[in-house]
Amino acid sequence: NAEYMGVATQPWPEVKTATALRGRTDPEGNIALLDAALGDSAGGPSPASVISGILERLESAKPSINKMAWNWEEAVLFHAAAHAAKLMNTDDEMQGTIRSRLTAAVEQYQNGWMKRQLPSINRGDMCPSSLAAVDLAQLLNTTVDAAAFKKLVQPVADYLLNAPRNRLGALDHLGSSWFRAVFPESIWLDSLLMTGVTAVRLGSLLGDADLVTWGAGQPNIYAKVLEDADDHLYRHCWMVGFKRALPDGDTYWLRGNAWVVWALTEMLELLPAEHHHRPELLPLLSRLSAALLRHQGPNGMWDSVLNLRQYAGDETSGTAIIAAHWLKAVRLGLLPEHPYEQAALKAWHTIQTTKIEPAARGSGLSVRGISGPTNPGPRVLYSLYLLFLFAC
């Protein structure tokens, strides 16, 4: 994901501080902070080169951008592309060009779906692709196009507002899709990002306080049943009817816990200071971050089963998500500088120097060590590295 590669950019351990930039809320704050911290001392490709190389691979991908699916993988990709575009310094020629290319990619994805029939919005994974229209409007400094809003945003907002809630007050992860016929009523960590963050963003756009409040209230609901009382790590899934977690025991999926860090950080960035859910979200972020820190490997990476070193091997996407959002949380004053900035920089250094390589097919850059889509189940499922996803 371009933002992940772009915000955690400096080597370990030669870290200097850049306290004067702490607390900046402008879009270039992360990159400015990192440039001040380490300058050009990093090994591996530069942040701009990484973003450009991944973008080059996307631009030459088959299917083309305007024919890509409406699903969570593509949603994560283009939402992150929009965030990366906002980080670019337009006074720098290379970064200005990258911003234009990233914006064009988000626009191509939106326009492709303007010409196609939207799939049924019947589960959480079908929701976050709607953010492309919102992100594009922000990048272009305009309002969401009326036609795009009606076709791409309104159906998702309607689903989030009207889909039946379970006894916890959450949406079933699989909704009314056919998947629901083969898996019991459940909530998955993935939905904190796919529906929770989407609800907060769309509710903010629509001026719908109830939708914002519902989305911002989801992390506390999930924490009550999925956060371990001792480890403060999160299990993947809660089966509502059976009243038990899956997997049970001490199996904690890295990318699922990373989704939680992302969701909490983005919600706290979006919510107004006086919102009543903020006081419960901040401790969730603090507790989970402290728990994750205890399991970070010496090289800055986490295993796909995050509490078991060398079980499945270092997993890149979850590590990158955590590193990016720790840096963002530090900049926004949500987490303390020590120890999270150093830990995030250490993770980036390993990704930057060992996980990024020329694409095996086509042009651009590829990222190694990314696990495939993961369904709740026994521990062995979390050790399967099935395919590379652009979205991570």
N, C-alpha and C positions, 0 to 999 in steps of 0.2 A: 504494500500500500504506500502510495507516494508520500502521504503526510508522515507515516511512521518513519520512512527513510529520511524525511526532511527535517524532522524536529529533533531527533536524537542523533547529533552529527559528530560528536567529538571523541577523541581517543581516551583511553584509560591507561595509566593512572595520572598522566600529566595534566591535571585539571587545575586551572586557576579559577578564581571567582569573578563574578561580574555583578556585584551587589547593586551597583548604581542602576542596573536595568531591571532589578527585581520589582515585581508588581506592575510591570507594564502591561497594559491591556490592549495595545494596538496590535493589529494582525501580524506585524513583523517582529513582535517581541521575542518569540522563541528563537528565531534565527539570529537576531541581533545579539541576544544573550549568549548563544553558543559561539558565534563568531568572536565575541569579546573574550570568551572563556579560553579558547584554544587556538584561534587563528588558523593557520595552515599546517599545523603539526600532525594532523590525522593521517594514518595510513589508509590505503584503499581509495576507492573513488570518492570524489567530493560529493556533498549532499546534492548540489545542483545536477551533477553528472548522473547520480543515481536516479533522481526524479526524471531527468530527461531520458535516460536509458529505458526505464520501465514504461514511460509514456510512449517511447518509440515502439516498443513491443506491442503496446495496446493499439497504437495507430495502424499497425500492420496485421492485427489479429484477424483470424477467421473463426467465427463470423465477424463481420465488421461491426463497429460500434453501434451503428444505427439498427443492427439486427440482433443485438444481444438481449438476453432474457430479462424478464421482469421477476427478479428473485433476490434473495438476500445477498448472494455473492456479488452480483453486479451493483446492488444498492450500496454495499460497503465500499466497493471500488470507487464509484462516482461521488459518493458523499465525501470520501477521503480526498479524491482529486480536487473537489471544490475547496476543502480545507487547505490543501497544499497550495492552491492558487492564491488564496488569501494571504499565505505566508510570504509570497514572493515580493521582493523589493523592486518596484517598477522603475526605479532610477538606475538599476543595474540592467544592462542590455540583455544578458543571458536570462536572468530571472524574469524580466518582462516578457521575453519570448515564451518562456515556459508557462507563465501565467496565461498568455493568450492561447497556447496549445491545450492547456488543461481546461480552460473555459470552453473552448471549441469541442472538446471531448464530451463534457457534460451536456452541451447543447445538442450535439449529434445524438446522444442517447435519448434525450427528451424528444427531439424531433422524430426519431425513429418510432417512438411509441405513439406519437400523434398520428401516425399513418397506419397503425395496426390496432387490432382489437385487444383491449386490455384483458388479461386473464382474470378469472374469478378472484375477487379479494375475499378469501375464505379462511385465511390463517395468518398468523403473525409474520411469517417470512414474506408475505405478499405486500407488506405495508411500506418498508423503508425506501423502495424505489421512487415513491412519490416525492421524496426529498430532493430529487434532481431538479424539479421545477422551482422549488423554493431556493435551493442553492444557486441555481443559474440566475434568478432574479437578484440575489444579493451580489453576485459577482458583477452583474451588469448595472448594479445600483439603480434598480427599477422595481416596479411591482410585478408580482407573478402574472404572466400572460393569462388573460381571461379564459381563452380556449384551453390552455394547458391546465389551468386550475380546475375547470369543469370536468375534463377528461381524466387527468392524472392524479389530482389531489382530492377532489371531493369524494370519489368512491372510497378512498382510504379513510378519510375523516369520518364518513358515514359508518364504516365498519368499526372504527375505534369507538365511536359514540354509541352504537346500537347493538353490537355483537353481545350475546349473553355472557354475563360474568359468572364465574363459578363461586362456590361457597367462600372462597378466600377473597373475592373481589377482583380477581385477575381474569384474563382471557385464557381459554384453553390454547396451548401452543399450536395444536394442529387444527383448531377451529372446527369448521364443518367440512373440511376436505376429506378425501377418501382415506388419507392416512389415519384419520380418527377411527376408522373401522378396525384397524389392526393394532392400535395402541390406546391404552386406557386414558381417561381424562387426566391431564397433567399440565404442569407449567415447567418450562425449561429456562435456564439462565439466558439463552439466546434472546428470549423475548424482552428482556430488560432493555436491550438496544433496539430490537426490531419494532416493538410496539411502544415501550415506555418512552424512549427518546423521541420517536416519531410523534407520539401524542403531545409531548411538551412542545415540540417545534411547530406542529400544525395548530395546536391550541393557541400558541402565541400569535401565529399568523392570522388566525380567525378571530382573535379576541375572545376565545371561549375559555373562561376561567375554569369551568368544570373539567374540560378535557386536559388542561394543563395540570390541574390538581390530581386527576386520576393517574396521569402518567408519572407525575412526581411522587405519588404514593406507592407505586409498584415496588421500588427497592425494599421498602420496609416490609411489605407483604412477603416478598421472596426471602428476605433475611430470616424471618420468623421460622420458616420451615427448612431452609437450605443452608443457612450459615451454621457451621459446627460451633457448639458452645465453648469448646476448649481451643480448637485450632483456629477458629475464625476464618476458615476457608469455606468455600461453597461447593456443595454437591450439585450435580448437573440438573437433576430433575426431581420434582415432587409429584407422586401419583396421588391425586386428590382423594379418590375413592378409597384407596388402600391405606392412605395416611402414612406413607413411608417414602423415603428418598431412594433414588436409583442413580448411580450405584450406591449401595450402603457401605458402611465401613469407612476406611480412610483412603478412598480413591477420589482425588480432586483433579478435575480436568483443567489444564492450563488455560486454553482459549476461552472456556466458559467463565473462569474467574477474571480473565482479561476483559471479557464483555462487560462484566460488572464494573470494573475500574473505569472503562470508557463511558458507560452509561452514567455513573455517578458524577464523573468530571464534567461531562457535557451538560447534564441537568443543572448542576451547580453553576455552571457558566451562564446558562440561559435564564434561570429563575431570578426574579427580583430579590433584593436583599431581605425584604420583609416577608417573603413567602413562608407560610407556616411549615412547609416540609423541609426547608433548609436545615433546621437544627437536628433533624433525624438523619439527613443524608451525610452530613460532615463526619459524624462518628463511624458510619458504615465505611466510608472511604478510608478513614484513618486506621480502623481495625484491620480491614482487608489488606491494606498496603503494608502494615507492620507484619502481618502473617506471611505475605508473599516475600518480603525481604528476608525472612528467616530461611527460606528455601531457595534463594537465588544461588546459582552455582558460582564457583570461583571465576569463571569466564564471563559472568553476567547473564547467562542464559538460564532458562528453566526447562525441565523435562516436560513432555506432553502430559504425563502424570506428575504434577508439579512438586509433590512432596516426596517423590522417589527419584533420586539422582541416578542416572544411567539405566533407567528402566526401559524407556522407549527411545531415548536420545533427545538432544537439544531440539526444541521446537521454536521455529523462527517467528511465526505470526503472533502467537500469544506473547512472546517476549517483546516483540516490537510494539504491540498495542500497549502493554504495561509501561514500557520505557517512554513512549510518546506522551502518554497521559500523566505519568508522574512529572515529566518536565513541564507540561501545561499546568498541572495542579500546583507545582511550586511557583510558577510565574504568577498564577492567579491568587496565590496566598492560601490555597486550600491544604497544602502539605508543607512541612518545614523544608528548607533547603537541604539541611543535613538530616538524614543520610540519603534522601531520595534523588537529588540531582546527580551525585556521584554514582549511585547504583544504576541510574538510567543511562548515564554516559558510558559506563562499563558495558552495559548490554549493547548499546549502539556500536561500540568499538568492535566487538566480536562479529556482529552482523555485517558491519561495513567491510571488515577485512577478511571474513571467511565464508560469508553466505551469499554474496552477490557475484554473479558471473555472467559472461556473455550467453545469450539465449542459445539453446541447442538447435533450435529451428527458427529461421527468420532473423530479424535484426533486433537490437536492443538488449536489455539486461533481464536476467532471470534471478530468482531468489530461491535458494535451497532450504530444505528442512521444514517444509510447510505440510502439516497434516491435512488430510481430506475431511469432508463433511463427517460429523461424528454424532451418532445417535446414542441416547442413554443406554447403558447396559453394563456388562461385566468389565473389569479392568482391562482385559485384553483389547477391547474395542478402541481404547484410547492410545494404543501403540501402533495403529495402522496408518502408514504414510501412503495414502492412495494416489494423490494427484496434486499437482501445483495449481493453486487458485490465484488468479490475478488479484482477487479481492483482498488478499492478505499480504 
